[in-house]
Every structure is written in C-alpha cells, then in structure tokens.
C-alpha cells in the first residue's frame, strides 16, 4: 500500500509540473483577438444554423413517415439546439424566433408523442407554417419552406 501511494504521489507531482504546450493551427494566426475573430467568422451568423435546421427538418419529416418516433424526437431536439446556437450568435433574431421556440417546437413535440402518422402530418404542416412565419418576420420570405418530396438521407426504419 505504501509503495502504491509513493507511486501515485510521484505521478501526480510529475503531471502537475508539466508545462502546457501552446499549439497554433496553420490558419489561425495573430493576436488572441484576431484568432477569436477568425473562429467567429468560421461559425458565421444564422445561416449555418438554418442549413442544419433545414437538414433536420427533412429528417424529422421522413422519421414521421417511417413512424420512427425516437428519431423524430431526436431531430426536433437538434432543431431546437441549432436555432438556439444561431440565436447566441445573432441575438437580434430572438424576437422572431420566440414563437417558434416557445410554441411551434412544443406543439411538434406533442404531435410526435401521439406516435400516429396522421397526427404527425397535421402537426408537421403547422410546423412548416411556423417556419415560414419566422422567415416572414425576418423579411426573408424567399426562404419558403415546403413539405419534403424526396428523401436524401439513408436513414430509414
């Protein structure tokens, strides 16, 4: 037991005395602020959140058609996270997204909970209307969301 404690203390002491290696990527250069600015630029604004949301919107739809309710719930949760992350980067869009986050998402969650395709489809149509309503509030009505017509994902139940 004594030997074990000596070894353990030695390992901990050795680990605490190691200096952290400073790593710099090949493309992130400059001052700390310049590096932070470069990283923020890569995350961009709300557009990447909408690309992810669009993908997950389609997956949500097909999950409902397949009656894959766990996958549908998963996609809905990821839509919520994508939008919330986008709002963190672009908080001025929060008022437009408020109804969607507080009403449209919970209503869709309820529709999924029924585990009934007819109920899901009715809820999904309302969900889609809410997507377009949010786009209208942001004055980007040229982003007109409609029901998916073909599957692009290999995920199928």
Secondary structure, 3 states (H helix, E strand, C coil): CHHHHHHHHHHHHHHHCCCCCCCCCCCCCCCHHHHHHHHHHHHCCCHHHHHHHHHHHHHHHHHHHCCCHHHHHHHHHHHHHHHHHHHHHCHHHHHHHHHHHHHHHHHHHHHHHCCCHHHHHHHHHHHHHHHHHHHHHCCCCCCCCCCCCCCCCCCCC
